[in-house]
Amino acid sequence: MSVDAAPSDLTKVDSAISGLSSSPPDDKAPVKGHRRASSSAAGVYNIADLEKEGKELQIAKETQKLNWRLNTSPATLDEKEVLKKFLTEPPVKKIDLHFPLGLEVTARNLKGVTIKDALDAIHKQFKKKADDELELPVLAGFEWDKEESWTRLIVHQKKEGQASNVGKKKGKKGKEDDE
């Protein structure tokens, strides 16, 4: 090895080191704040935007006929098609569900909160409770009171689910036979 070859090698290494900087190079595109665009569906609103616009909410009537026990899974319901319907019209991304005793749960779905989303949120709170621990174990329906709060629904409960129409008819026939 010659003495002249060693300094030339060092100058190459030195030039490589001097070319580095502690900050990243500027030729990269600026880093975006979000990883992806919103996955919400078209026509689904933010509840706060509806309040600003003054749009009225309509609650699906089917929720009043479910006779669903709060501590049972929504999957046990017979009417599976009802679970796929939007809870409100127009559909919203999230809505708070307020119980009269103060408990509040939030149902969320970026594609629009469905009846199943609301029941799942409620069930999550009550799934570990036994029937006798719940004073009013059956869902009676939801109420939207825009004067109290635009962004939440009031949950109504009842003691027992109503018997099916068939059972009522049999009861009436039995009473008629007795008379």
RAKADA-V620232 format. One record per helix or strand of 3 or more residues. SS is the DSSP state (2 for helix, 1 for strand). FROM is the first residue (numbers start at 0). TO is the last residue. If there is no record, write none. Layout:
# RAKADA-V620232
ss->(SS & SS)
from->(FROM & FROM)
to->(TO & TO)
This chain:
# RAKADA-V620232
ss->(2 & 2 & 2 & 2 & 2 & 1 & 1 & 2 & 2 & 1 & 1 & 2)
from->(2 & 46 & 60 & 73 & 79 & 93 & 103 & 114 & 130 & 137 & 151 & 164)
to->(18 & 52 & 64 & 75 & 82 & 98 & 107 & 125 & 132 & 143 & 157 & 177)
